Amino acid sequence: MSSRFNDYLEEQLRDPEFRKEYEALQPERAVIRALIDARRRAGLTQKELSERTGIAQGDISKLENGNANPSIRTLQRLAGGMGMTLRVEFVPVKRANG
């Protein structure tokens, strides 16, 4: 991300309502980042992943752009197409001492 964007985001995060919404979307952003990173590590284009999984390239693009909400089954298909397995974790919430 550009420093201009980071500066803008930092400014916006000072607004408690904005911060709450931004933090609520963190799991979706994490899935998107994980999908893109895994595809790149596998050395695949969206088109190649589409050919391996039978999932339309346009749908993969929508997932990577945050314009679709994938099912676990879809994520499993994508993982398989990249020679990977899907792992979902539940982790404890870090709470501030107080």
C-alpha positions in Angstrom: 0.0 0.0 0.0 1.2 3.5 -0.7 2.2 5.8 2.1 -0.5 8.3 1.1 -3.1 5.5 1.5 -1.7 4.5 4.9 -1.7 8.1 6.0 -5.3 8.5 4.9 -6.3 5.2 6.6 -4.6 6.2 9.8 -6.5 9.5 9.8 -9.8 7.7 9.2 -9.2 5.1 11.9 -9.3 8.0 14.5 -13.0 8.0 14.0 -14.4 5.3 16.4 -17.3 4.4 14.1 -15.0 4.0 11.1 -12.5 1.9 13.2 -15.3 -0.4 14.4 -16.5 -1.1 10.8 -12.9 -1.4 9.5 -12.0 -3.9 12.2 -15.3 -5.9 11.6 -14.1 -6.5 8.0 -10.7 -7.8 9.1 -11.6 -11.5 8.6 -12.7 -10.8 5.0 -9.5 -8.9 4.3 -7.5 -11.8 5.8 -9.2 -14.3 3.5 -8.6 -12.2 0.4 -4.9 -11.6 1.3 -4.4 -15.3 2.0 -6.1 -16.3 -1.3 -4.0 -13.9 -3.3 -0.7 -14.8 -1.5 -1.4 -18.5 -1.9 -2.1 -18.2 -5.6 1.0 -16.2 -6.2 3.1 -18.7 -4.2 1.7 -21.4 -6.3 2.9 -19.5 -9.4 -0.6 -19.4 -10.9 -2.6 -16.8 -12.7 -6.3 -16.4 -12.0 -6.9 -18.0 -15.4 -4.7 -21.0 -14.6 -6.4 -21.5 -11.2 -9.7 -21.3 -13.0 -8.7 -24.0 -15.4 -7.6 -26.2 -12.4 -10.7 -25.7 -10.3 -13.5 -25.1 -12.8 -14.3 -21.9 -11.0 -14.7 -19.0 -13.5 -11.8 -16.6 -13.7 -14.2 -13.7 -13.2 -15.5 -15.3 -10.0 -11.9 -15.7 -8.7 -11.3 -12.0 -9.6 -14.4 -11.1 -7.7 -13.2 -13.0 -4.6 -9.8 -11.4 -4.8 -11.3 -8.0 -5.1 -13.6 -8.5 -2.1 -16.8 -8.5 -4.3 -17.9 -11.9 -3.4 -18.2 -14.0 -0.2 -16.8 -17.5 -0.8 -18.2 -20.6 0.8 -15.9 -23.0 2.6 -16.4 -25.5 -0.3 -15.2 -22.9 -2.8 -12.2 -22.1 -0.7 -11.5 -25.8 -0.5 -11.7 -26.1 -4.3 -9.3 -23.2 -4.7 -6.9 -24.6 -2.2 -6.9 -28.0 -4.0 -6.3 -26.3 -7.3 -3.2 -24.7 -5.8 -2.0 -28.0 -4.3 -2.9 -26.9 -0.8 -5.4 -27.6 1.9 -7.6 -25.1 3.6 -7.1 -24.5 7.3 -9.5 -22.4 9.4 -8.6 -21.4 12.9 -10.3 -19.9 15.8 -7.9 -17.9 17.9 -8.4 -16.1 21.3 -9.2 -12.4 21.2 -6.4 -10.3 22.4 -7.7 -8.0 25.1 -6.1 -4.9 26.4 -5.2 -5.1 30.1 -7.4 -2.8 32.1 
